[in-house]
Amino acid sequence: MKSVIQLLRPQQWVKNFFVFLPVFFDGKLTHLDLVLMAICVFFAYSFASSGIYCLNDIYDVESDRRHPKKRLRPIASGKISKLQGYGIMAACFVVSFLVLAVSFHGEPTRMLQLMGVIALYVVMNIAYCLKLKKVSIIDVFIISLGFVLRIVAGGCATGIVLSHWIVLMTFLLALFLAFAKRRDDVAMFEKDGVEIRDTVSQYNLAFINQALGIVASITMVCYIMYTVSPEIIARFHSKYVYVTSIFVLAGIIRYLQLTIVDVKSGSPTKVLLKDRFIQACVLGWGLTFACILYL
């Protein structure tokens, strides 16, 4: 059972909290019915993503065995066979769609929309695992689109129309984290000669560093434009949303430090769960934004 849980990577489910962003930014966290809908989608998306992790580990088994940490994964270490991995993957997909069917059975249109979004996520990531992860640039864009689909699912579940701002910022932030993750692989390749991914040799540190700088800058500018836009000031009835930019800037700079100086960007989830500075930035941003929205 421990190996199965390890294969499902529940610690990675933190990424699926993106489904709550539409509710948060629309100022409706106090609407219990919408929050419950988002929770249902969170679990549906989590099981779907766990199914993709199973497929990823099956197809990456040989490269994982060359990685100092990934070689301990259940399939790479032999604790779970490939056949069992396929079975667990199928079960995850079934549970994901069952959660949607049970949760939204009274709203067939919304249920079908959500199933369509998650099905698109699954198909896109199957293509990623089988082929697209071997194509540089495309690989990080696929990861970023996965996060956009998370907020689309959150919007569909709650009936909240997404603004262009939330879509842009989600995509840019995910792209930044994806490039940072690739940098960790490239740094290992240039140091030890171990090619963890097929695209590693198509990148180098100079390119990754420039890409990180460009995406980080665009992300920050986009966020500041969002906070000072007349549309947002009118929606939140506050001209002080820009104050939250302090925490976003500090968080991005800290992540760049962890990526370039400490070379610890291999797992964004671990960074979020372990780095106190990043946690303080997220907490400060969330509390400040919550005060502006709900007080």
Secondary structure, DSSP 4 states (H G I P E B T S, - for coil): -HHHHHHH-GGGGGGGGGGGHHHHHTT-TT-HHHHHHHHHHHHHHHHHHHHHHHHHHHHTHHHHTTSTTGGGSHHHHTSS-HHHHHHHHHHHHHHHHHHHHHHTTT-HHHHHHHHHHHHHHHHHHHHHHHTGGGSTTHHHHHHHHHHHHHHHHHHHHHTPPPPHHHHHHHHHHHHHHHHHHHHHHHHHHHHH----STTGGG--HHHHHHHHHHHHHHHHHHHHHHHH-HHHHHHHT-S-GGGGHHHHHHHHHHHHHHHHTS---S-HHHHHHH-HHHHHHHHHHHHHHHHHHH-
